[in-house]
Amino acid sequence: MAEEQKNRVLVVDDEQSIREFLELLLTKEGYYVQTTSSAFEAIKILENSRFDVIFMDIQMPQMSGIEALITLKKMDPTIEIIVITAFGSTEIAIDVIKKGAYDFIAKPFKIDNLLITTKKAIEKRKLTYENLMLKSQLGDRYSYCGMIGSSAPMLMMYEMIKIVSQTTSNILITGESGTGKELIVKAIHTHGPLKNKPFVIINCGAIPENLIESEMFGHKKGSFTGAIADKIGLFETANNGTIFLDEVGELPIHLQVKLLRAIQERTIKRIGENSDVNINVRVICATNRDLQEMVKKGTFREDLYYRLNVIQIHAPALRERGDDVTMLSNFFMEKYSKKLNKGINNITEETLVALKKYNYPGNVRELENIIERAVALCTNKIIKLQDLPPHIVDIYRDLNTSPSAVSAGSPYITRFPEFTEIPEHGIELEKIVENFERNLIQKALKKTGGVKKHAAKILGITFRSMRYRLEKYNID
């Protein structure tokens, strides 16, 4: 293996026998090894060369290993330093780890322990380095106004936002709960011609039905019980600017009529007044409901739907965004590590795999909550599988420990559609697998008379995992 492709180790110890021993041992294991007897020299070496791991003695002349440790970690925060000394104690170990050391090994060395520690330090350094590289790539192409992602749906959405932000047309933003619809609205406002004009938000699902008309359009003193003074509505407050109607699908029919009039005629009427008030407002709406389906059912006005849906932007669900889960997990890890002062800087590969296998009914908001919880519970500097919520761990373990349905003598039913060759038009693998899983769950429930715990047992999964699948497939 070429020198530049090997994992690189620097040994810093004033004892020649220790330097020679570690150089021989680690070179035999495939590492590139360089040695020095001086902490000052180690600093000079690191100024011109890259290393993954440093073995650092504590007791050295001129500069101690602890002084060098602090300096070297400032020079390269990703480098992992393993402190070695003949004067081992718990207090020293705790102190050096607090100062940034990866681990502490007392002389004489146990070879197996030393090699395992070296391997783990290399793995941790690799994860840290990749994480930093990932963050350095989060330029304009991969993040936009608080939204993060490099998947095709997100890149397309960024471009759409940049285009529509230059118009003053009405916009409808659709997408599941937790997909960041409000961030899209703020991005449109921030980059548009109305950015210095009023920006008003109304959550149509959070205001009681008997108050929402007054909130939107205002009222005259004495027009109803509790109207003790004249009130200007939020549409007037947003005049010449933008009003954002969040969860517009929650508006009752009688208010849909008044909203339609406000958009069509650019006028509103306060409750209790006869005269109209002229307004000039750009309307942006968001909803997690299917407005077209509501139109069919008569619960949302068709004419209002077309007035609102001049331009539509869809916020993709997290499960549609590929490896954005990794990018977002690292982003939230850093955010909450700083907020909670935890010093966590990595997520294990196994944990990332588990996170990517989960379906996220709550989308990005749910992932953020999961990572915040993991950071709060994490007792090390790296988030591990056990730091995730139990239902995600169970799903991951079920997927990785279930017997192969195609193994010889397998008792599991195997009735996947068979293809001698994949058709020209392709197949939908996820749908095939989901249909197969749904079918097995339904058969298990039928076999157990609807007893879910028993059904989970015969399927070889936990009851928590069973509940997740029942919710995912909407099985009663």
N, C-alpha and C positions, 0 to 999 in steps of 0.2 A: 504494500500500500504506500502511495506517495506520502511524503512527510506532511504536506499541507492538508491531506485528507484524514490524517490520524487525529484522535483526541490528544490534546497537548497538556502535559503535566510539568509544572515547575517545582523542584524540590529545593527548599531553603533551610539549610541546617549547617551549623559550624562544625559538626562532627563528620569527618570524611567517611568513616565506616557506614554511617547512616545514609549519607548521600549515595554511596556506591551500592549499598543494599537495595535502596528504593529504585535506583536507576536500573539495576539488573532485573529486579522483580517486575517492575511496571513495563519495561521494554519487552520482556518476554510475553507479557499479556497483550502486546500490540499497541501500546501507547508511545507517542513521541515524548521523550523525557529530556529536560535540561536541568542542570543543577547549579547552585551557587551557595557560597558559605556566608553571604552577607545580605541583610535586609535592605541596605542601601542599594546593593547591586540588583536585587530583585525588582526594586522600583524602577531602576534604569532599564532593565530588561523588558518590563511590562510597557514602558513608554514606546517601545519599537516592535513588540511582538504580542501575538494573541495567545492566551492560555485558557484552558477550560477549568483546570483545578490546580491549586497551589498547596503543597504540603509545607507548613511553616512551623519551625521550632519557636518556642517562646523565649528561652534563655539564649540570647546571642549578644556579642559585644557591640558597642556603638549604638545600635537601635534594637529594641526588643521586638519580638514577633507580634506583640499586641499593638505596638505603635505602627508597625508595618501593615498589619491587618487593616487598621482604620484607613490608612493612606491608600492601600491597594483597592479596597472596596469603593473608595471615592473615585478612583481612576476607572474602574470597570465594575459597576454594581452587579453584573451578571456572573462574574467569576466566583467560583466556590473555593473557599479556603478551609483546609483541614488542619487544625492545630495539633502539633505533636510535641510531647514533652516527657521528661523522666520524672517531673514533679507533679504528678496527677492528683487532683482533688475535685470534689463536687463544686466547690466555690469557683475554682478556676474555670471549670467546664461551663458553668452557668454564665460567668462573666464574658468569656470569649464568644459564646453563642449570641449573647445580647449585643455584642459589638459587631456581629455579622458573620461569624464563622459558621461553616456548614456543620462541622462536627469536631469532636475532641478525641484524640487517640493517645493513650498513655504508652510509653515504652516500658518493657520490650513489646514489640508488636505481635499480635496474633494475625498470621498471614491471611487466613480466610476472611476475618473481620475487616482487615485493611482493604482487601480487594473488593469486597461487597460495598464498603463505604465509598470507595473510589467510583465504582460503577454507578451507584445511586447519585453521587455528586455530579457526575457527568450528565446523567439523565435530567437532573434538576436544572443544571446550567443550560442544557439544550432547550428545555421548556421555557425557561426565563428568556433566553435569547430570541426564540421564535415568537414569544408573546410581544417583546419589544419591537421586533421587526414588523409584526402584524399591526401594532399601533402606529408605527412610522408610516405605514402604507394607507392609513385612514385619512387620506386627503379629501379633496372635494369630490373625487369619484366615488368614495366609499362612505362618506357621511355628508349629511345635508340638514342643517338647521335642527340638530339634535337627533336626527334619524340616522341609524347606522346599519349598513348592509352592502354587500357587493354582489348579491345574487341578481340574476337577470330581471326578476320582477321589480326589485328595488331600483336598479339602474334605470329601468324604463320609467318608473314612477318619478324619479328625480328629474328626468328630462321633461316629463309632462308638467310637473310643478313649475319648472323654469319657464315653460311656454305660457301656461295659463295665468301665471302671476302677472304677466304684462297686460292682461285684459281686465275689464271691469264687469265681465259677464257673470251671471249667477252660476254657482258651482255646487254640485252634489258629490259628497265624498261617502263612499260605501265601504263596508268592511266589518269584520267581526269585532266584538268587544276586545279591547286591549291591543289593537293593531296600530295605535298611534295616530288616529284621525285628527285629533286636535293639533298635533305637531305639524301635520300637512297644512292645516288652515293657517297656522302661525307663519309657516314658511311662505305661503302664498301672499299673506298680508305684508310680511317683512320685505319681500323682494318686488312688490308691486307699486304701481303709481299712487296708491292710496296709503302708503306706509306711514305718512305723517298725519293722516286723518284719523278720526275716532275708530276704535276697534272694540266692539261690544259683544259679549258672549251671553247667550241664554241657553240654559239646559232645560229643554222642554219636558224632560221626564222628572225633573227634581222639584218643580214648582207645582203646588196644589192647583187643581183644575179651576177652582173658584178665584184664584189670584193671578193666573198666568195672563189673562187678557189685560188686566191692569198693569202688570209688569211690562208687557210688550207695548201697549198703546197709551197707557196713562189713564187718569180719571180726573173728574171735577169734584171738588169738595162737596160732600153730602150726597153724592150719586149712589152710594150704597152704605150699609152699616160698616163703620170703621173708616170711611173715607173722610178723615178729619181735616184734610188739606188738599189743595190741588197737587197732582203728581204728573211729572213728565215721564212718558214711557221710554223704554230702551231704544225703540225705533227712532224717536226724536233725538235721543242722546247720540245715536250713531249717524246722524244726518251728515251727508257728504263723505261718509266713510264706509265701513264694513260692519255688518252684523252677522254673527255666527250662531245659527240655530242648531245646537247639538241635540241629537236624538229627536229629530223632527218627526219621526214616525209616531211619537207619543202624543202629538197634538190631537185634541178632540176635533170632531168634524166641524162644529160651529166656529172654531177658531181657524180651521183650515180655510173657511170661506173668507174670513177677515184678512188672513195672511195673503190670500190670492188677490184680494182687492188692493192691498197695500203695494204688492209687487206690480200689478197691472196698471193701476191708476196713479201710483206714486203719491198716494195720500193716505192718511190715517184719521181716525176719529176717536178722540178720548171718550171713555165711558161717561155718560151724562152730558155730553156736549153735542150740539147740532152742526157746528162748523167743522170743516175739514182742515187738516194741517198738511201742507206740502212737505214731502221728504224726498231725498235723493240718496238711496242706500243700495250698496252692492250686497246681495244675500249669498252667504255660503252656508250650506246645510250638511249635516253628517247624520248617518244612521247605521245601526247594525241590523236593521230589519229589511226584509225584502219588500220594497215599496211597490214594485210591479204586482206582486202577489196580493198585497193589501188593496191595490186598485181593483183587481179582479174580484176581491171579496167585498168591495164597497166600503172599506174602512179608511181609505185614503183617496182624496179627490184626484181624478185623472188629469183635469186641467191644471191643478196645482203641481202635480208631479212633473208635467212637461215644462212648466214655468221654472221649477227649481233645477231640473235636470238639463240645463243648457249645455254644460260640460260636466262629464262625470270622471272622477278619479277613484280607482279601487285600491284600497290599502290591503296588500296581500297578507294572508294568514301566515304565521310563523312556520307552519308545517310545509308551506309552499316555497320556502326561502332557502332550502338547501343548507349549506354550511354557515349561513349567517348565525346559527345558534352558537357556534364556536366564537365568532367575533363578538357577539353580544355578551356571552358569558364572561369573556375576558374584560370587556368594558365595565360590566356591572361589578365584577370582582374587584377591579381597581377602585371604582367609585365607593363601594361600601367598605373596602379595606381602609381607605383614607378616612371615611366618615366615622368608622368604629375604632380607628387607630389600632388595627390588627396586624399590619405588616405582612399580609398575605400577598404573594406575588405569582402564584401558579395554580393550575388545575390539572390533576392527573389525566392521562390519556383515557383511562378506564372511565373516569367521571364524565369526560366530554362525550364519549361514546354513549353512555347512559342518557345524557342530556339530549343527544341527537335522536335517540330512539323514541323519546316521549312525544306525545301528540299535541300538547299545549292547547287545550280548549280556551284558556285565558290569554293565549298569545304572548306578546312581548312583556306585557304587564305581569303575567304569571311567571315567566322566566326571571324577570327582575326580582320578584318576591322570593323565588327559589334560591337565587344566588345571594340575596341579602341574608336569608336564613342560614345558608351554608357558611357564609363569612362569619356570622354571629356565633355559630356552633363550632367552627373549626378551631382546633387546639394547636395546629402547626402552622407553617408558613405556606402550605399547599392544600388546596381543597381536595378531599378524597371522597370516594363513593359513599362512605358512611355518613358524610355531612349532608347528603341529599335527603329529601323527604322519603319516608318508607315506601310510598306507592310507586315512586320512580325506580327505586332500588329493586323492588319486587318485579316490576315489568322487565327491567334489564336482566335480572337473574333468570326469570322465566324464559326469556328469549335465548339465553345462553346456556341453559341447563336442560331444556326439554330434549327428550330422546329424538333422534332423527327419524322423521317419518318415512325415510326411504331405506333405513338400515335393515339388514337381513333379519328376518323373523320379527320385525317390528309389529307390536300389537295395535299400533295406531292406524286409523282409517286413512288411506291415501287416495283421494279422488280429485286431485288437481286436474284441470284440463291438460291433456297431453298434446305436445307439439313435436312432430318429428323435425320440423324446422320452424323458426319464427316466421309468421306470415309477413308479407311485404308491408302491410299497413301497421305491423307491430302489435304488441300486446300491452295491456295495462297491468303490470305485475302487482302493484299495490292493491288494486281492486280485486284481483284474483285471490291474493292472500287474505284480504279482509273478508271476502265472501266465504272463503273456506273456513276461516276462524269463526265467523258469525254462525255458519252452519253447524259447526261442532258444538258451540255454546248452546244453541237452540236444542240440539239433540241431547246434550247432557242434561239440560233443564227438563226436557220431556222424560228422559230416563229416570230422573230423580223426583218427578212430580212437582217440579218448580222449586225444590229446596236448593237454594243457591249455594250454601256451604257444602252440601254433598256434591253438587255439580262441580264446584271448584276442586274438590278433592279428587274426583275421578278424572278431571282434566289435568291434574298435577300442577295446579297453580294456587297461589294464596287467595284467601277470600277478598283481601283488599284489591288484588289484581283483577279478580272476578268482577268486583263492583265497578272498577274503572272500565272494563270491557263492556259491561252492560250499559253504562252511560255512553260510551263511545259509539256503540251500535244501536242505541236507543231501543234496547230490549227490555220489556217490562218483566 
